């Protein structure tokens, strides 16, 4: 029980830290953006531009404090939403399976840098080591690492290179999670989703 709390607290503190440095994230992502290659892997899916797609965010409440996620930017195109969903699906499945190398490959650069800290060179391997440490014992963090995605994301609210993926969890709750574009590909910008 203490391990689950520690993992959740550490993951929550990373999510809060990411929220606090959102302006820095946007500036860094904008500075790092460039043309992506024409190929993609399951953790790198090329993005497109936002368009007037049906607004899936209408399925989420706007009367609570989390309305900022639902009202953020504009709804992304179906291909862009699908690209972000593929990366998020991979992230959640890897996290649940304690496949931290795959999970780290789906995370944006700033999240990896925050995980490994200033004393280590940011890399997928260093990130995986840190996530593994946070998740120990695995039996105690299983609930916090659960794949709650369940179905494809219902909405992707985009503004510039930043977005919020909104989804209905398989646990009956609604969630939002930060997504960032790096080199034209979506990456996950948080370790845990925010419950709406």
C-alpha angles and dihedrals in degrees: 000000000000090000092053090049092048092049092046092046092048092046091047091050089052090050091049091046090052090051091051092051095043092118090052090048092053092048093047094045091049090050092048098045117114139143115306125217121264092249130071140192128213088271095043115055118169114243131223131199131283117263142169097288122154106286108245090180089078086079091067129077119257098183095082130072091265092069088107089076093049094046096041115126118313134313114273125233119268093254091050092048089049091051092051091045092054091054093045092048089053091048095051095044091049093047092051091048092047088241092147095170091061092042091052091050088062095050124096120250095255093054091050091048091050092050097049095041130214095295095066133056109250109251139140090252094052090046091051091051091052094047090048090053091050092049097053124154091034092203089058095051099041093106094049090049095047119134102243096167096097098163135024116290112275096213142008113202109200135189116168110317094337130084145167118226111211120200144165108240123225086238092067095258130112122234144187126202131185118249126186132191118233118181090345095307129107118245130181112254100195140042095224133029121241115243112234 
